[in-house]
Amino acid sequence: MTKKHIFTSAHKIAKGIVKEVGNYQIALQMALKEVYRQVKTYDKKRFGNQAISSAIYKLGTSNEDKAFDRESENYIHGVVKWFYHKEFTTKQRQALIKIEDEVIVKETEKAYKIAFFTEYGLFEKWIPKTCFNANHTNVKFAYNQVA
């Protein structure tokens, strides 16, 4: 990899992280270190768009955001992945691709009844509270929640 490619890649990364860092020189310094690290570690001949995007994510994202992203990978529409794949039918999973809204219609001590509004219509599903995380979705309550 030539120095021209190294610096071009570093400038692209620096432009992506300068808002989080606050200073372009520091951002460029961090980006150059990351590019050299990857060239040395992986013996890279090219630095493509995917590598630039991953470097921007690595350098410009806080550890709290990264932890939330890792945790979010375990949820689909707020439902734990294993429960989603086990309990939702193929048609329901396909309908959720075009989801418009989801509302908690009913709540018991151990579960929520959630109405999923999609382009293909409405369907409701009981989901255990242990398998649902409202932080990973835009779910609304259809009733006034008692605190």
VENHU-V970285 format. One record per helix or strand of 2 or more residues. SS is the DSSP state (@ for helix, = for strand). FROM is the first residue (numbers start at 1). TO is the last residue. If there is no record, write none. Layout:
ss from to
SS FROM TO
SS FROM TO
//
This chain:
ss from to
@ 3 21
@ 24 42
@ 49 60
@ 63 72
= 75 76
= 79 80
@ 81 87
@ 90 98
= 99 107
= 111 118
= 121 128
@ 129 131
@ 134 136
= 140 141
//
